[in-house]
Each structure stands twice: as structure tokens, then as C-alpha cells.
Amino acid sequence: MGDGIDENSRDVTGPLITQNAYGMVLDIGAGHGHTANYLDINRVTKYVALEPNTHMHEEIRKIANKAGNLIRTRGPLSVDTVVCVLSLCTVPSPEETINRISNELLNPGGVFLLYEHVLSPCADVAWWQWFWSPIWSKAFDGCRLDRPTYVWVRKATNWEVDKVWTQEGEPEEHLFWHQIGKFVKATQVILLGEFCIDFFNNYECTIIPGIIAINDFQLYS
């Protein structure tokens, strides 16, 4: 998230993240790392910021440096919380990415939190989203207006909790129609494969108490 996006969405994302994130938190498309500002340090042990845009890394490091001394490490990872704030709109192969994160990185009992602009249920609005998406994506780093992201998350794995709701006061006719979601993975699902190792092995991480930032990480290549 950039500063403007964070300011406009914090009334939604702040409570969503603060009340639900716990343990090891994975922030997909972290932007400037604003998610770290909403984490409850009594519930969160570490924060993993994944951001493929290298221009964002300096801001992530600035936020991370406020929390303590830096330690560097490498290695595979499994997480308790996944946070996606206006990031899955840009991910290539989004269904596959969501499936693999949900099944191979997120621990059983873990939480998947999202705040995304998605495909509108209104046919006329959806038509315009499809129309503008090819142009919009070229101008805004691959961002698509026409993805039913919350539907893909719902189908990704077996969820014990599946809650999706609309941003208060936002009509379905909005070109940027947002959905907010909280999903809790069923505790009996245990799928940790090579993706977990491949995803993080050989990438340098920056760790401080409560914060990890991936350095020069190409998540979506």
C-alpha cells in the first residue's frame, strides 16, 4: 500500500488486521509496509512483507527499522495469517497463486484476510470493468478491475470460517467495488509441499522483532 491508499482504506483494513492477524503474518504485495502499523504485537510474532516492486523496499525498511535491530536469515516458511490488501488485482496467475498460498503456506487454523476491489455483480458495471482492464493494467502495474478474487479464495481450500462483506456505503454499481474477507483454514487440512521451500529458500530476508522484509524478492515472476 502507498500512503494515499493506506489513508483511504485504514478504517476498513485497520480493524480487519488488528483484530484477526496473529502468529507469523505474510503480507502479499506489502507496498510501503503499512500493514505493520496495524499488527497487535501481543498476538503477532513476526511480519513477512513480500513486495516485488523494488521502489517500495526503502519505505518497508524505514518502517522495519523503527522496530529494532536487523538480523538476516534464509529458509522456508509457513504462516498463520495471510494479508492481501489491494494486491491480488496485480498477481499473474491469481487462482494458482491463491491456491498455493492457501494450501502450501497457510497453516491449518490460519487466517486469510483480504480487502480487494473485485468484479461487480452488476452486469453493466462488469462490462465496463472488462473493457477498461487491459488499458488500466498497462497503466497501473498489471492491476485488473475484473477479478472475482473473493470467489477464488473461497474455492482455494477447506475453510472453517468463510466471511465476505461489502465496504459500508459502497454500491455494487461502483467500478471499484470492494470486498472484505476473513477465512479460517480448516485444522484438518495439512498440505505443505515444495512450494513452501522454493518460495522462500535462496531469498534474503530482513528480520527484526516482529518484522521480516524480503529483500529484492520477485514474488510474481
N, C-alpha and C positions, 0 to 999 in steps of 0.2 A: 504494500500500500504506500502511495505517496502521501504527502501531508494533506492535500486537499481531499483525497478520497477518505483518509482516516477521519478528518474532521466531519465530513458529511455522513459517515456511517457509524460513528462511535456510539451513538445512542442505541444502536442495534448490536454491533459487534462487541462492545464493552461488556454488557451483561452476559451475552452468549458465551463469551470466552471465560470471563471471571468465574461464573457460576458452574461451568462444566469441565473446563480443562483441568487435567491432573496428570501426575507422573511425568513421563517423558513426552514432550509435546513436539510434534512435527508440523511446521508452518509451511505449506506449499505456496510458492510464489510470494515470498515474505515481503517483497518491496523494500521499504526502509526499516522493516522490523518493528512496526508499531504494535504488533500482537504482544510483544514482550511487556508493553506497558499495562496490559490488561490481565496478566497472569497473577494468580494468587500464589505468592511464594510459599505459603503454608501447605499448598496442595501440589505444586509443580516442582519436580526435582531438576529437570533440565529442559531447555528450549532449543530446538533444532530449526534454524532458519535456512530454507532452501530457496535460492534466488538465482536464476540463470542469467539475469541481466547484470553484467559486471558494473554498470554505472550505479547500481543500488548498493554495492557492497560497502562503500565508505560509510554510508549512513547506518547500515546494520552494525558495522564495527563501532561507530560512535555510541550507539545505544548500548551495545555489549560492553564497551569499556567503562561505562558508568557503574557497572555492577561488580567489578573486581578485577583481580589479576588474570591474565590469559595463560591457558595451558593448551598445548596442541596434542592431538591424538588421531588415530585412524581406526577403522574397523567397522564391522557390520552393526546393524541396529534393528531393534523392534521398538514400537512406540505404544503409548497408552492413549494418546489423543492426536488426532489429525485436524488441523485447522485450514480451511480453504476460504479465503476472503477475496472475492473478485479476481480469482486466479485461474480457475478451471476453464474459463472462457478462452484462454490462450493456449492451452496444452494440446499439442498434436496427439492424435490417437487417444482422445479423452476417455472413452469407455475402457480401453485396455489399461490405461494409467490408473483409473479409479478402481478397477477390478484388482489390479496387482497390489496397489497400496492397501486396499481394504482386506485382502486375503493373505498377503505375504508380509506386510509391515505392521499392520494394526493388531495388537494383542487381543485375544479373546476377552470380552468385557470392556474393550477400549471404546472410545468415543470419537465419532466423526462429526465435526461441526462445519457448517457451510453457510456462507452468505454470498449468493451469486445472482447476477442478472441472467435470466433464462428465457426460453421460448415461451411466448404468451399463449394462453389457451384460446385467445380470440383469433379467429381465422384471418381477419383483415389485418390485425397487428402482426401476426406471424408472417403474413405475406411480405410486409414491409421489412421485417427483420431478415427474412431470407434474401430480399432484394438488396438491402444495404450491407449485409455481412461481407461479401467479397471485397467491397470497397473499404469498408470500415476496418477489416482485418489488415489490409495493407498499410493503412494509416496509423493503426494503433497496435503494432507489435503482435499481430495474429489474433487479436480479440474478435470473437464471434458473438453475434447477437442472437443466434438461432439454436442454441443448445439446450435440450431438456435435461440439464445437469442433475437435478434432484432425482429425476426418474432413473438415470444411470446409477446413481448412488444406491437407490432403493433396490436395484436388481443385482448389485455387486456381490453381496454375501447374505448370510442369515443374520438379520438384525433382531435383537430382543426389543429394542425401542426404535421406532420409526416415526419421528415427528417433523412435519414440514408445515410452515405457516408463512403468510404474506406480510410484508412490511406494512405497519399500520398507516392507513390513509393513502396507500398507493393503489390505483385502479389497475385492473387487468389490461386495460387498453394502453398502458404505458409501454413505450418502445423499449425501455429498460426496466422490465418487470422483474422484481427481485423475489427470491425465495430464501427463507431462513430454515435451516435444518439441524436437527440433533438426532444422530443414530448411534445406538449402542450395540456393539457386536456380540452375538450370542457366545456364551462362555464355552460351549462345547466345540466351537469351530477352531481347529488348530491347523493352520496352513502356513508354515514358514519354509520357503524354498530358496533357490539360488538367487532369486531377485533381491532378497534382503542383503545378501553378501555382495552381489555385483553392484547394487545401488550405492553402497557406501564405501566399499573397500577401495583402496587406492585414491581416495579423495581426502585432502587435508581439511581438518575441522579446527575451529577455534572454540575452546571451551572455557567458560568461567562458571562460578557457582550460579546455577540456574539458567545459563545461556550457552548455546552452541551455535556458531555460524559457519556454514560451509564456505570455504574459500575457493573461488573460481570453479564452482560446481555447475556442470552443464546437465541439468535435470532432464530437459526435454529434447536433447539431441538424438 
